[in-house]
């Protein structure tokens, strides 16, 4: 690492703990966004500034899909490239998020969402001065356990099955 970045070594090292973020990507994030997160009141302000939020296209109460906003082009390019690398790392939150969103919205929109999640994580890493902590691939199933059970029960009933859902007993597996 160069001498000019020596005072920021810890922040750069913390950024590189995130899957997909190498030294070059961390330097681009530090250069484009800066290391002082107090200039962004919320993480939403950073996401909007970077151009990772969709434009609002609404007419007659109907929402239409649009391209993402214009923003920091170097940052967007770097984060999208880093997101493609991050989704290839097995057993991570970012890969699970990509897989879930790709099924519903397609790979391009899913990778933009992963890049936005990575920028969100970078915001908290730089604001708090901590390394990246992965939520794990089971985060979505853990968070939506009841919702997933209802959805799967309804799907089985639509296929013609009668289903009774009850919690598994401790220590019992199939």
Number of C-alpha atoms within 10 A of each C-alpha: 9 6 8 8 13 10 9 13 14 15 22 26 16 18 29 20 17 21 22 22 25 16 13 12 20 24 20 15 23 20 12 14 20 12 19 11 18 8 11 14 9 12 16 15 13 20 19 17 16 21 19 23 20 13 15 13 12 11 8 5 7 8 10 10 11 11 12 15 15 15 15 14 12 13 20 20 13 17 27 20 16 22 27 18 15 24 21 14 13 12 13 18 23 29 23 20 20 25 16 14 18 16 10 10 10 13 14 12 16 20 26 20 21 25 26 24 19 23 23 16 19 29 24 15 22 20 14 11 15 16 20 17 11 15 11 14 16 13 15 15 13 11 10 11 12 11 11 14 14 13 12 14 17 15 12 13 12 10 9 9 11 10 11 6 9 7 5 9 7 6 5 6 6 3
